[in-house]
Amino acid sequence: MTLQIGIIGTGWFSKVHADILARMEGVRVAAVCGTTLEKAEAMASVYDAVGYGELEHMLDGEKLDAVYICIPPMSHGSIEAELIRRGIPFLVEKPLSTGMDIPRQVLDQVQKSGLLTSVGYHFRYQEAAQVLKEAMKEQTVGMALGRWMGGMPGVAWWRRQEGSGGQFVEQTTHIVDLLRYCAGEVTEVYAVAAQRSMHEKHEHVTVADVANVTLKLESGAIASIANTCLLPDGEGGAGLQFYTDAGLWDWTPERLLLPSAAPHAMAGLEIPAGHNPYERENEAFIHALRTGDRSRILSDYADACRTQEITTAALVSADSGLPVQLQPSKHLSH
């Protein structure tokens, strides 16, 4: 049986997923929903799919096995609620929203329904990230340093706080998520942020362009994650470093460097990122759709909510000037 997939959104991420799905055996991109019918039909034509300008029209007009949600942060909520109401599994791109209110509501509905979900934290699917996660189980992590440094995206919604939630919520969430994935849960967040130059160079910029966030982990380790979006295009970079008594484990999206003293067969070596993590993320979701086996999905909605809680706490802390204590993860949906 060929799985019929719908895609909501017509931006870059939508096309990344659609291209991967189109190459998969027994999978068809059947429908695309956009903010306008014209955008939807333009993208749909590439995949021999049907374009829709309204979500309800797409869901009424097609018998879909799953839907991919690839939309800006401020647009979440009603889409997820409608898919849950109809019992349609979904893969949603990060972040889950601009804050925590909508994710809590959606999580409550997801947990009551038992619906299959996946969230696009693709770095988890890297071979290098898997090596790092396994290695950290054997290490005493003293501290971690993370970064997401770059320029400011050109789209208008990203530059507005109410549109994107800001850089830490929209981009740096990947580093927060990888920290959680490899080193465990976060118990406290303290953040400082500022507007230094981008609000003077561009109109309608309300997001901070520099921030630094200190995190306490359940294990006792500490972490610091910094980000900026004021650099010229092409400068900067992202990464996460773990400092342990066996040395420095240095991850970037391209590779993992192992310390020479590491108790590991590949000590001192550089491990490349490996196969396309977007492909593995899609394969895991499609496998779960076909078989009911969710074990390959490395981030479902409930797990992603814990990452979202940390990034939202950073916003609260930066506004108040005070540390924010996080509830134990099992209480998140209450």
C-alpha positions in Angstrom: 0.0 0.0 0.0 1.3 3.4 -0.9 1.3 5.9 1.9 -0.4 9.2 1.1 1.4 12.2 2.7 0.3 15.8 2.9 2.6 18.7 3.5 1.6 22.0 5.1 4.0 24.9 4.1 5.8 25.7 0.9 9.2 26.9 2.2 12.6 25.3 2.2 12.0 22.7 4.8 8.8 21.6 3.1 10.8 20.9 -0.1 13.6 19.1 1.8 11.1 16.6 3.2 9.0 16.4 0.0 12.2 15.5 -2.0 13.1 12.8 0.4 9.6 11.4 0.5 9.3 11.4 -3.2 12.4 9.2 -3.5 11.0 6.6 -1.0 9.4 3.4 -2.2 5.7 3.1 -1.4 5.3 6.8 -0.4 3.6 9.6 -2.3 3.4 13.3 -1.7 -0.3 13.6 -2.4 -1.1 17.1 -1.3 0.4 20.5 -0.4 -1.3 23.2 1.6 0.1 26.7 1.4 -0.8 30.2 2.7 -2.1 30.8 -0.8 -3.5 28.4 -3.4 -1.0 29.7 -5.9 2.0 28.8 -3.7 0.6 25.4 -2.9 -0.2 24.5 -6.6 3.3 25.6 -7.6 5.0 23.3 -5.2 2.5 20.5 -5.7 3.1 20.4 -9.4 6.7 19.3 -8.8 5.5 16.2 -7.0 2.4 15.5 -9.1 0.3 16.4 -6.0 -2.8 18.5 -5.5 -2.4 22.1 -4.1 -4.7 23.5 -1.5 -5.1 27.0 0.1 -7.1 25.8 3.1 -6.2 23.0 5.6 -9.8 21.7 5.9 -10.1 21.5 2.1 -7.0 19.3 1.9 -8.0 17.0 4.7 -11.6 16.7 3.3 -10.3 16.2 -0.3 -7.6 13.6 0.4 -7.3 10.4 2.4 -3.9 11.1 4.1 -1.9 8.7 6.1 0.2 11.5 7.7 0.9 15.2 7.4 4.2 17.1 7.6 3.9 20.6 9.3 6.6 23.0 8.1 5.4 26.4 9.1 6.7 29.5 11.0 6.6 29.3 14.8 3.7 31.7 15.3 1.4 29.6 13.0 1.2 26.5 15.3 -1.9 25.4 17.3 -5.0 25.1 15.2 -3.3 22.9 12.6 -2.1 20.4 15.2 -5.5 20.4 16.9 -7.3 19.6 13.6 -5.0 16.8 12.7 -5.4 15.3 16.2 -9.2 15.6 16.0 -9.1 13.6 12.7 -6.5 11.1 14.1 -3.9 11.9 11.4 -0.3 11.3 12.5 2.1 14.2 11.9 5.8 15.2 11.7 6.3 18.8 12.8 9.4 20.9 12.3 10.9 22.7 15.3 10.3 24.9 17.1 6.8 23.8 18.4 5.7 27.5 18.8 7.0 30.8 20.0 6.4 29.9 23.7 4.9 27.0 25.8 1.2 27.7 25.9 0.3 26.1 22.6 2.8 23.1 23.0 1.2 22.3 26.4 -2.3 22.3 24.8 -1.2 20.1 21.9 0.8 17.7 24.1 -2.3 17.2 26.3 -4.3 16.3 23.2 -1.5 14.1 21.8 -1.2 12.1 25.0 -4.9 11.6 25.3 -5.2 10.3 21.7 -1.9 8.3 21.6 -1.3 9.8 18.1 2.0 9.0 16.4 4.2 12.2 16.2 7.7 13.1 15.3 9.6 16.4 15.7 12.4 17.6 13.4 15.4 17.6 15.7 17.4 16.1 12.9 20.9 16.3 14.5 19.8 13.4 16.8 19.9 11.2 13.7 23.5 11.8 12.9 26.0 9.0 13.3 28.3 11.4 15.0 25.6 12.5 17.5 24.9 8.8 18.3 28.5 8.2 19.1 28.5 11.3 21.3 25.4 10.2 23.1 26.8 6.8 23.8 30.2 8.2 24.9 28.6 10.6 27.4 26.9 7.7 29.2 30.4 6.6 30.2 31.8 10.1 31.1 31.4 12.5 34.0 30.5 15.7 32.1 31.9 18.7 34.0 30.5 21.3 31.7 29.3 22.0 28.2 29.7 25.0 25.9 27.3 25.4 23.0 26.9 28.1 20.3 24.8 29.1 17.3 26.5 32.1 15.7 25.4 33.6 12.4 23.5 36.3 10.5 19.9 37.3 10.7 17.5 35.5 8.3 15.8 37.8 5.8 12.2 36.7 6.3 10.1 39.3 8.2 8.4 36.9 10.6 11.9 35.7 12.0 12.8 39.3 13.0 9.7 39.8 15.1 9.7 38.3 18.6 6.0 37.3 18.2 6.8 35.7 14.9 9.8 33.5 15.7 10.2 33.6 19.4 13.7 34.9 18.9 17.0 33.1 17.9 17.3 30.9 21.0 13.8 29.5 20.4 14.0 29.3 16.6 17.6 28.3 15.9 19.6 27.6 19.0 16.9 25.1 20.1 19.0 22.5 18.1 21.9 22.9 20.5 19.7 22.9 23.5 18.1 19.7 22.2 21.4 18.0 21.5 22.6 18.9 25.0 19.5 17.3 26.5 19.9 14.2 24.2 23.5 13.6 25.2 23.8 14.9 28.8 20.3 14.7 30.3 17.6 17.0 31.6 17.9 20.7 32.6 16.7 21.9 36.0 17.5 25.7 35.9 18.0 28.4 33.3 19.5 31.9 33.6 19.7 34.1 30.5 20.9 37.5 29.4 20.0 39.0 26.0 20.4 42.3 24.2 19.7 44.2 21.0 23.1 45.5 19.8 22.8 46.5 16.2 20.3 44.6 14.0 17.3 46.7 15.2 19.2 49.8 13.9 20.2 48.3 10.6 16.7 46.8 9.7 13.1 47.9 10.2 10.7 46.0 12.5 13.4 44.0 14.3 12.2 43.1 17.9 14.3 40.0 18.6 17.6 40.1 20.6 20.7 39.7 18.4 22.9 38.4 21.2 22.2 36.1 24.2 24.0 33.9 26.6 22.2 31.2 28.6 23.5 29.3 31.6 21.9 25.9 32.4 22.1 23.5 35.4 21.6 19.9 34.6 20.1 17.1 36.7 23.4 15.3 36.7 25.1 18.3 38.4 26.9 19.4 35.2 26.6 23.0 34.0 26.3 24.4 30.5 26.5 27.7 28.7 25.0 28.3 25.3 25.5 31.5 23.4 24.0 32.8 20.2 24.1 35.8 17.9 22.5 36.8 14.6 24.4 40.0 14.0 27.3 38.5 12.1 27.8 39.0 8.3 26.4 36.2 6.2 28.7 33.2 6.1 30.5 33.9 9.3 30.1 32.1 12.7 29.0 28.5 13.1 27.3 26.1 15.5 28.7 23.5 17.9 28.6 21.8 21.2 31.6 20.9 23.4 31.6 18.6 26.4 34.4 18.9 28.9 35.1 15.7 30.8 38.0 14.2 32.8 38.8 12.1 29.6 39.2 15.3 27.6 37.2 17.5 25.2 34.5 16.1 23.0 33.9 18.6 20.2 30.8 18.4 18.0 29.8 20.5 15.0 27.1 19.8 12.5 29.8 18.5 10.2 31.8 16.2 12.5 32.7 15.0 16.0 36.3 15.2 17.3 37.1 12.7 20.1 39.8 13.4 22.7 43.0 11.5 22.4 42.6 10.1 25.9 39.1 8.9 25.4 38.3 5.3 26.4 37.0 4.6 23.0 38.2 2.6 20.0 38.3 5.7 17.9 40.1 7.9 20.4 41.6 11.0 18.8 39.8 10.5 15.6 37.4 12.7 13.7 34.0 11.1 13.0 32.0 12.6 10.1 28.3 13.5 10.6 27.4 10.5 8.5 24.4 9.8 6.4 21.8 12.6 5.7 20.0 12.9 9.1 16.9 14.2 7.4 16.6 11.0 5.5 17.0 8.9 8.6 14.4 11.1 10.4 11.9 10.5 7.5 12.7 6.8 7.4 12.0 6.4 11.1 8.6 8.2 10.8 7.5 6.3 7.7 8.6 3.0 9.3 6.4 3.9 12.4 3.5 4.7 10.1 3.8 1.3 8.3 4.5 -0.9 11.3 3.4 0.9 14.5 7.0 0.6 15.7 8.0 4.0 17.1 11.4 3.0 18.5 13.3 4.6 15.6 11.7 8.0 16.2 14.3 9.9 18.3 12.1 13.0 19.1 8.4 12.8 19.6 6.1 15.6 20.6 6.4 15.0 24.3 10.2 14.9 24.2 10.4 18.0 22.0 8.2 19.9 24.6 11.0 19.5 27.1 13.4 21.2 24.8 10.8 23.9 24.1 10.4 24.4 27.8 14.1 25.2 28.2 14.2 27.8 25.3 11.0 29.4 26.6 12.5 29.6 30.1 15.5 31.5 28.7 13.1 34.1 27.3 11.4 34.5 30.7 14.8 34.7 32.5 16.1 37.3 30.1 13.0 39.4 30.6 12.9 39.1 34.4 16.7 39.0 35.1 16.0 36.0 37.4 16.8 32.3 37.1 13.9 30.0 36.1 13.5 26.7 37.8 12.1 23.9 35.5 9.5 21.4 36.6 10.4 17.7 36.4 9.7 16.6 32.8 6.9 14.2 33.9 4.9 17.2 35.2 5.2 19.2 31.9 1.8 18.4 30.5 -0.1 19.3 33.7 
